[in-house]
Amino acid sequence: MLYHHNREHRPMKPPPFNYHDPKTVDEVVGLLSTLDNAKLLAGGQSLMPMLNFRYVQPDHIIDLNRVEGLSYIRETPEGMEVGAMTRQRDLEFSELVAKRFPLMHEAIGNIGHRQTRNRGTIGGSLCHLDPSAELVSCAMTLDAVVVVAGPTGEREIAFKDFPVGYLTSAVEPNEVLTAIKFTAWPAGHGYAFMEFARRHGDFAIVSAATMLQVDGDGKITRAAVTLGGMGAGPVRASELEAALIGQAPDVEFLRQACESCRRFEALDDVHAPAWYRQHLATVMSRRALERAYARATGKA
């Protein structure tokens, strides 16, 4: 049997690197402060393929898997705090997440496959910042706050300020994300996470994460809508959110209101042209809002 070399062949082994296995956050910060060209390894679901394809070629890998105190799900007076190394599978089966953060619970079922969620971490997903990633959209919708540790101690970053570019977060090179804080919405709020992907488990071409709070007359008093997969990061549909306040929307109102999502700039790549993503943004936001409103009014 003859084998032909593929001209587009890419390496499938990572480049050489030095491996570090710290046990504390202080050790991690110390390594980041002294080593050049270092990468942090959390669940590895994004980093390992990038290493194998040599999209990234670090001189040092700092493994976070044995660092103490970074994996937990803790209820707080405001809602919940989650350690950065908490596995997605733990979030998926958390009673606290299911009860107080049903949007996240619904979104997690769309992340890859069971094996992906077994290893993938919430901190790794947020720091990788793929614009289509489900937990990234949830953090934006829930106005999460991330906690990072550096040489001068800890600091907090509102998630709206966390993305600074494509696959680039506001975490400094000598800092490490340690926790994420979420504030819960009142019980009975409506929510929905919907995405359009080529296959189940693929990254979404476009996703919509929605949360609604309604009064006794069925009028919306609070709204949050995030679109994923459109551009360099998740975007809050603030114009649509404002249009929803005070409304008891029917299908036609939502159809018209969601047209504003067509005006977002969108990626134009091999997966979908920009115009198609913009069309999907109107469709997915409307469908998600219909479901969220039905849940909020008890008509789901």
FIKOLZA-20959 format. One record per residue (C-alpha): residue in one letter; residue number from 1; x, y, z. Coordinates in Angstrom, 3 decimals, always signed. Each point is the difference from the previous one (the first is absolute). Layout:
BEGIN
rest A nr NUM X X Y Y Z Z
...
***
This chain:
BEGIN
rest M nr 1 X +0.000 Y +0.000 Z +0.000
rest L nr 2 X +1.325 Y +3.405 Z -0.977
rest Y nr 3 X -0.256 Y +3.009 Z +2.260
rest H nr 4 X +0.165 Y +3.511 Z -1.369
rest H nr 5 X +1.298 Y +2.935 Z +1.991
rest N nr 6 X -2.583 Y +2.679 Z +0.609
rest R nr 7 X +1.407 Y +3.406 Z -0.851
rest E nr 8 X -2.149 Y +1.441 Z +2.799
rest H nr 9 X +1.444 Y -2.432 Z +2.544
rest R nr 10 X +0.383 Y +1.519 Z +3.441
rest P nr 11 X +1.994 Y -1.315 Z +2.973
rest M nr 12 X -2.039 Y -2.025 Z +2.493
rest K nr 13 X +2.516 Y +0.115 Z +2.832
rest P nr 14 X +0.580 Y +2.993 Z +2.258
rest P nr 15 X +3.263 Y +1.948 Z -0.203
rest P nr 16 X +2.556 Y -0.538 Z +2.799
rest F nr 17 X -0.725 Y +1.839 Z +3.259
rest N nr 18 X +0.968 Y +0.026 Z +3.663
rest Y nr 19 X -2.678 Y -1.400 Z +2.343
rest H nr 20 X -0.798 Y +1.528 Z +3.413
rest D nr 21 X -2.262 Y -1.535 Z +2.655
rest P nr 22 X -0.706 Y +2.610 Z +2.721
rest K nr 23 X -2.138 Y -0.733 Z +3.066
rest T nr 24 X -1.095 Y +3.504 Z +1.047
rest V nr 25 X -1.280 Y +3.167 Z -1.662
rest D nr 26 X +3.038 Y +1.886 Z +1.302
rest E nr 27 X +2.273 Y -2.485 Z -1.782
rest V nr 28 X -1.967 Y +0.504 Z -3.229
rest V nr 29 X +0.312 Y +3.783 Z +0.239
rest G nr 30 X +3.707 Y -0.331 Z +0.752
rest L nr 31 X +0.553 Y -2.150 Z -3.078
rest L nr 32 X -2.012 Y +2.357 Z -2.206
rest S nr 33 X +2.028 Y +2.940 Z +1.284
rest T nr 34 X +3.373 Y -1.598 Z -0.751
rest L nr 35 X -0.547 Y -2.176 Z -3.084
rest D nr 36 X -0.229 Y +1.315 Z -3.551
rest N nr 37 X -2.512 Y -1.404 Z -2.495
rest A nr 38 X -1.957 Y -2.129 Z +2.505
rest K nr 39 X -3.486 Y -1.486 Z -0.414
rest L nr 40 X -2.366 Y -1.236 Z +2.696
rest L nr 41 X -1.491 Y -3.487 Z -0.318
rest A nr 42 X -3.457 Y -0.438 Z +1.556
rest G nr 43 X -2.244 Y -2.640 Z -1.613
rest G nr 44 X +2.023 Y -0.003 Z -3.199
rest Q nr 45 X -3.018 Y -0.252 Z -2.298
rest S nr 46 X +1.113 Y +3.076 Z -1.943
rest L nr 47 X +3.722 Y +0.192 Z +0.741
rest M nr 48 X +0.941 Y -3.559 Z -0.971
rest P nr 49 X -1.409 Y +0.178 Z -3.557
rest M nr 50 X +1.626 Y +3.408 Z -0.431
rest L nr 51 X +3.333 Y -1.465 Z +1.136
rest N nr 52 X -0.338 Y -3.001 Z -2.295
rest F nr 53 X -0.749 Y +2.195 Z -2.996
rest R nr 54 X +2.736 Y +2.395 Z +1.163
rest Y nr 55 X -2.301 Y +2.981 Z +0.016
rest V nr 56 X +1.731 Y +0.802 Z +3.282
rest Q nr 57 X +3.622 Y -0.857 Z +0.825
rest P nr 58 X +0.705 Y +0.809 Z +3.646
rest D nr 59 X +3.350 Y -0.561 Z +1.657
rest H nr 60 X -1.708 Y -0.892 Z +3.296
rest I nr 61 X -3.232 Y -1.770 Z +0.975
rest I nr 62 X -1.286 Y +0.667 Z +3.525
rest D nr 63 X -2.436 Y -2.734 Z +1.046
rest L nr 64 X -2.789 Y +1.221 Z +2.307
rest N nr 65 X -1.503 Y -3.412 Z +0.726
rest R nr 66 X +1.762 Y -0.503 Z +3.336
rest V nr 67 X -0.368 Y +3.571 Z +1.267
rest E nr 68 X -1.908 Y -0.013 Z +3.281
rest G nr 69 X -3.328 Y +1.735 Z +0.513
rest L nr 70 X -1.039 Y +0.754 Z -3.580
rest S nr 71 X -2.820 Y -2.534 Z -0.411
rest Y nr 72 X -3.271 Y +0.727 Z +1.811
rest I nr 73 X -3.604 Y +1.161 Z -0.407
rest R nr 74 X -0.998 Y +2.168 Z +2.942
rest E nr 75 X -3.320 Y +1.702 Z +0.740
rest T nr 76 X +0.286 Y +3.657 Z +0.996
rest P nr 77 X -2.563 Y +2.576 Z +1.191
rest E nr 78 X +0.014 Y +1.474 Z -3.536
rest G nr 79 X -0.071 Y -3.304 Z -1.823
rest M nr 80 X +3.042 Y -2.175 Z -0.639
rest E nr 81 X +3.784 Y -0.034 Z -0.150
rest V nr 82 X +1.760 Y -2.602 Z -2.135
rest G nr 83 X +3.673 Y -0.938 Z +0.093
rest A nr 84 X +1.800 Y +0.393 Z -3.310
rest M nr 85 X +0.995 Y -3.700 Z -0.184
rest T nr 86 X -3.547 Y -1.258 Z +0.544
rest R nr 87 X -0.817 Y -2.548 Z -2.705
rest Q nr 88 X -2.904 Y +0.697 Z -2.317
rest R nr 89 X -1.417 Y -3.401 Z +0.936
rest D nr 90 X -0.196 Y +1.080 Z +3.660
rest L nr 91 X -1.959 Y +3.102 Z -1.021
rest E nr 92 X -2.270 Y -2.178 Z -2.133
rest F nr 93 X -1.026 Y -2.118 Z +3.011
rest S nr 94 X -0.001 Y +2.742 Z +2.630
rest E nr 95 X -3.371 Y +0.448 Z +1.739
rest L nr 96 X +0.923 Y +3.606 Z +0.769
rest V nr 97 X +0.622 Y +0.763 Z -3.671
rest A nr 98 X -3.202 Y -1.744 Z -1.090
rest K nr 99 X -2.111 Y +1.823 Z +2.594
rest R nr 100 X +1.399 Y +3.535 Z -0.027
rest F nr 101 X +1.752 Y +0.212 Z -3.387
rest P nr 102 X -2.182 Y -2.010 Z -2.384
rest L nr 103 X +1.373 Y +1.899 Z -3.015
rest M nr 104 X +3.450 Y -1.426 Z +0.693
rest H nr 105 X -1.434 Y -3.440 Z +0.641
rest E nr 106 X -1.735 Y +0.056 Z -3.391
rest A nr 107 X +3.060 Y +1.352 Z -1.813
rest I nr 108 X +2.417 Y -2.602 Z +1.357
rest G nr 109 X -1.825 Y -2.796 Z -1.809
rest N nr 110 X +1.194 Y +1.574 Z -3.258
rest I nr 111 X +3.692 Y -0.074 Z +0.910
rest G nr 112 X +1.804 Y -2.618 Z -2.066
rest H nr 113 X -0.657 Y -3.506 Z +1.276
rest R nr 114 X +0.171 Y -1.748 Z +3.354
rest Q nr 115 X +3.737 Y -0.599 Z -0.339
rest T nr 116 X +0.515 Y +3.705 Z -0.730
rest R nr 117 X -1.940 Y +1.058 Z +3.076
rest N nr 118 X +1.811 Y -2.544 Z +2.186
rest R nr 119 X +3.299 Y +1.822 Z -0.547
rest G nr 120 X -0.957 Y +3.517 Z -1.067
rest T nr 121 X -0.027 Y +2.672 Z +2.717
rest I nr 122 X -2.017 Y +3.185 Z +0.336
rest G nr 123 X +3.139 Y +2.091 Z +0.452
rest G nr 124 X +1.651 Y -1.503 Z -3.064
rest S nr 125 X -3.072 Y +0.685 Z -2.120
rest L nr 126 X -0.281 Y +3.612 Z +1.139
rest C nr 127 X +3.711 Y +0.723 Z -0.501
rest H nr 128 X +0.084 Y -1.627 Z -3.438
rest L nr 129 X -2.920 Y +2.308 Z -0.856
rest D nr 130 X -1.274 Y -1.686 Z -3.124
rest P nr 131 X -2.854 Y +2.303 Z -1.114
rest S nr 132 X -2.225 Y -3.055 Z -0.537
rest A nr 133 X +0.688 Y -1.619 Z +3.389
rest E nr 134 X -3.105 Y -0.613 Z +2.073
rest L nr 135 X +1.438 Y +0.892 Z +3.421
rest V nr 136 X +1.421 Y +3.231 Z -1.415
rest S nr 137 X -3.505 Y +1.034 Z -1.121
rest C nr 138 X -1.445 Y -0.977 Z +3.386
rest A nr 139 X +2.584 Y +2.075 Z +1.858
rest M nr 140 X -0.817 Y +3.013 Z -2.173
rest T nr 141 X -3.757 Y -0.423 Z +0.471
rest L nr 142 X +0.299 Y -0.441 Z +3.764
rest D nr 143 X +2.366 Y +3.000 Z +0.404
rest A nr 144 X +2.589 Y -2.245 Z +1.616
rest V nr 145 X +3.056 Y +1.295 Z +1.825
rest V nr 146 X +3.314 Y -1.820 Z -0.354
rest V nr 147 X +2.681 Y -0.064 Z +2.682
rest V nr 148 X +3.657 Y -0.092 Z -1.038
rest A nr 149 X +3.123 Y -0.295 Z +2.127
rest G nr 150 X +3.299 Y +1.713 Z -0.810
rest P nr 151 X +3.195 Y +1.233 Z +1.649
rest T nr 152 X -1.870 Y +2.766 Z +1.841
rest G nr 153 X -2.878 Y -2.200 Z +1.165
rest E nr 154 X -3.524 Y -0.516 Z -1.296
rest R nr 155 X -2.140 Y +2.241 Z -2.162
rest E nr 156 X -3.481 Y -0.305 Z -1.478
rest I nr 157 X -1.016 Y +0.600 Z -3.617
rest A nr 158 X -3.595 Y +0.458 Z -1.137
rest F nr 159 X -0.579 Y -2.459 Z -2.812
rest K nr 160 X -1.179 Y +2.738 Z -2.347
rest D nr 161 X +3.599 Y +1.274 Z +0.171
rest F nr 162 X +1.578 Y -3.458 Z -0.171
rest P nr 163 X +0.215 Y -0.504 Z -3.802
rest V nr 164 X +2.525 Y +2.390 Z -1.536
rest G nr 165 X +0.405 Y -1.687 Z -3.395
rest Y nr 166 X -0.423 Y -3.261 Z -1.856
rest L nr 167 X +1.013 Y -2.840 Z +2.370
rest T nr 168 X +1.535 Y +2.659 Z +2.255
rest S nr 169 X -1.080 Y +0.801 Z +3.549
rest A nr 170 X +0.830 Y +2.793 Z +2.417
rest V nr 171 X +2.119 Y -2.368 Z +2.123
rest E nr 172 X +3.586 Y +1.275 Z +0.070
rest P nr 173 X +2.886 Y -2.350 Z -0.929
rest N nr 174 X +1.036 Y -0.276 Z +3.670
rest E nr 175 X -3.535 Y -0.671 Z +1.290
rest V nr 176 X -2.159 Y -3.103 Z +0.312
rest L nr 177 X -3.784 Y -0.207 Z +0.191
rest T nr 178 X -1.034 Y -1.581 Z +3.307
rest A nr 179 X -3.785 Y +0.392 Z +0.328
rest I nr 180 X -3.179 Y +1.260 Z -1.623
rest K nr 181 X -2.855 Y +1.683 Z +1.874
rest F nr 182 X -3.592 Y -0.155 Z -1.223
rest T nr 183 X -2.989 Y +1.974 Z +1.273
rest A nr 184 X -3.272 Y -1.925 Z -0.156
rest W nr 185 X -3.215 Y +1.393 Z -1.456
rest P nr 186 X -3.202 Y -0.340 Z +2.066
rest A nr 187 X -1.757 Y -3.365 Z -0.005
rest G nr 188 X -2.517 Y -0.387 Z -2.794
rest H nr 189 X +1.913 Y +1.965 Z -2.631
rest G nr 190 X -0.130 Y -1.201 Z -3.581
rest Y nr 191 X +3.072 Y -1.272 Z -1.787
rest A nr 192 X +1.049 Y -1.795 Z -3.163
rest F nr 193 X +3.229 Y -0.974 Z -1.699
rest M nr 194 X -0.207 Y -0.982 Z -3.654
rest E nr 195 X +2.654 Y -0.470 Z -2.644
rest F nr 196 X +0.342 Y -0.985 Z -3.631
rest A nr 197 X +2.922 Y -2.332 Z -0.745
rest R nr 198 X +0.844 Y -2.349 Z -2.842
rest R nr 199 X -0.017 Y -2.985 Z +2.355
rest H nr 200 X -0.751 Y -0.471 Z +3.661
rest G nr 201 X +3.197 Y +0.665 Z +1.920
rest D nr 202 X +1.438 Y +2.393 Z -2.578
rest F nr 203 X +0.551 Y +3.621 Z +0.863
rest A nr 204 X -3.070 Y +2.048 Z -0.839
rest I nr 205 X -0.101 Y +2.036 Z -3.171
rest V nr 206 X -2.316 Y +2.316 Z +1.958
rest S nr 207 X -1.461 Y -0.389 Z +3.489
rest A nr 208 X -2.471 Y +2.009 Z +2.054
rest A nr 209 X -0.087 Y +0.126 Z +3.812
rest T nr 210 X -3.041 Y +1.776 Z +1.439
rest M nr 211 X -1.367 Y +0.819 Z +3.445
rest L nr 212 X -3.242 Y +1.815 Z +0.792
rest Q nr 213 X -1.755 Y +1.196 Z +3.123
rest V nr 214 X -3.727 Y +0.844 Z -0.236
rest D nr 215 X -2.554 Y +1.611 Z +2.308
rest G nr 216 X -3.479 Y -1.206 Z +0.905
rest D nr 217 X -1.435 Y +1.453 Z -3.218
rest G nr 218 X +2.459 Y -1.923 Z -2.143
rest K nr 219 X +2.031 Y +3.101 Z -0.856
rest I nr 220 X +3.760 Y -0.337 Z -0.211
rest T nr 221 X +1.829 Y +1.935 Z +2.721
rest R nr 222 X +3.523 Y -1.274 Z -0.648
rest A nr 223 X +1.658 Y -1.570 Z -3.030
rest A nr 224 X +3.417 Y -1.368 Z -0.968
rest V nr 225 X +0.822 Y -1.295 Z -3.475
rest T nr 226 X +3.448 Y -1.167 Z -1.124
rest L nr 227 X +0.954 Y -1.135 Z -3.488
rest G nr 228 X +2.937 Y -2.365 Z -0.424
rest G nr 229 X +1.941 Y -0.828 Z -3.139
rest M nr 230 X -0.581 Y +3.344 Z -1.691
rest G nr 231 X +3.336 Y +1.759 Z +0.374
rest A nr 232 X +3.187 Y +0.024 Z +2.046
rest G nr 233 X -1.942 Y -0.553 Z +3.217
rest P nr 234 X -3.521 Y -0.428 Z +1.365
rest V nr 235 X -2.165 Y +3.115 Z -0.346
rest R nr 236 X -2.851 Y +1.277 Z +2.123
rest A nr 237 X -2.960 Y +1.059 Z -2.145
rest S nr 238 X -0.602 Y +3.184 Z +1.995
rest E nr 239 X -2.348 Y +1.565 Z -2.560
rest L nr 240 X -2.201 Y -3.086 Z +0.064
rest E nr 241 X +0.114 Y -0.138 Z +3.805
rest A nr 242 X -1.218 Y +3.592 Z +0.227
rest A nr 243 X -2.821 Y -0.655 Z -2.487
rest L nr 244 X -1.298 Y -2.882 Z +2.121
rest I nr 245 X -0.445 Y +1.965 Z +3.230
rest G nr 246 X -3.656 Y +0.690 Z +0.769
rest Q nr 247 X -1.253 Y -2.362 Z -2.685
rest A nr 248 X -2.183 Y -3.081 Z +0.210
rest P nr 249 X +1.268 Y -1.165 Z -3.385
rest D nr 250 X -1.736 Y -2.179 Z -2.535
rest V nr 251 X +1.770 Y -1.875 Z -2.780
rest E nr 252 X -0.301 Y +2.843 Z -2.507
rest F nr 253 X +1.449 Y +2.562 Z +2.450
rest L nr 254 X +2.978 Y -2.260 Z +0.668
rest R nr 255 X +0.504 Y -0.570 Z -3.708
rest Q nr 256 X +0.195 Y +3.752 Z -0.625
rest A nr 257 X +2.076 Y +0.776 Z +3.094
rest C nr 258 X +2.579 Y -2.688 Z -0.788
rest E nr 259 X +0.674 Y +1.549 Z -3.398
rest S nr 260 X +2.339 Y +2.371 Z +1.840
rest C nr 261 X +2.392 Y -2.959 Z +0.407
rest R nr 262 X +0.542 Y -0.002 Z -3.753
rest R nr 263 X +2.049 Y +3.191 Z +0.358
rest F nr 264 X +2.799 Y -1.601 Z +2.007
rest E nr 265 X +3.294 Y -0.461 Z -1.782
rest A nr 266 X +0.623 Y -3.688 Z -0.642
rest L nr 267 X +2.834 Y -2.321 Z -0.919
rest D nr 268 X +0.301 Y -1.076 Z -3.615
rest D nr 269 X +1.893 Y -3.302 Z -0.122
rest V nr 270 X -0.049 Y -3.571 Z -1.332
rest H nr 271 X -2.786 Y -0.964 Z +2.414
rest A nr 272 X -2.512 Y +2.679 Z -0.996
rest P nr 273 X -0.132 Y +3.360 Z -1.777
rest A nr 274 X -0.714 Y +3.129 Z +2.007
rest W nr 275 X -3.501 Y +0.471 Z -1.440
rest Y nr 276 X -0.956 Y -3.512 Z +1.093
rest R nr 277 X +1.222 Y +0.580 Z +3.557
rest Q nr 278 X -1.965 Y +3.246 Z +0.100
rest H nr 279 X -3.130 Y -1.813 Z -1.152
rest L nr 280 X +0.548 Y -2.732 Z +2.581
rest A nr 281 X +0.381 Y +2.668 Z +2.695
rest T nr 282 X -3.558 Y +1.216 Z -0.672
rest V nr 283 X -1.405 Y -3.540 Z -0.073
rest M nr 284 X +1.826 Y -1.429 Z +3.028
rest S nr 285 X -0.659 Y +3.062 Z +2.176
rest R nr 286 X -3.730 Y -0.128 Z -0.824
rest R nr 287 X -0.278 Y -3.719 Z +0.729
rest A nr 288 X +1.925 Y +0.321 Z +3.252
rest L nr 289 X -2.122 Y +2.957 Z +1.120
rest E nr 290 X -3.208 Y -1.849 Z -0.806
rest R nr 291 X +1.107 Y -2.900 Z +2.186
rest A nr 292 X +1.278 Y +2.263 Z +2.797
rest Y nr 293 X -3.236 Y +1.992 Z +0.050
rest A nr 294 X -2.097 Y -3.156 Z +0.083
rest R nr 295 X +2.001 Y -1.247 Z +2.959
rest A nr 296 X -0.235 Y +3.336 Z +1.795
rest T nr 297 X -3.783 Y +0.109 Z -0.378
rest G nr 298 X -0.533 Y -3.679 Z +0.819
rest K nr 299 X -1.221 Y -0.811 Z -3.514
rest A nr 300 X +2.931 Y -2.120 Z -1.112
***
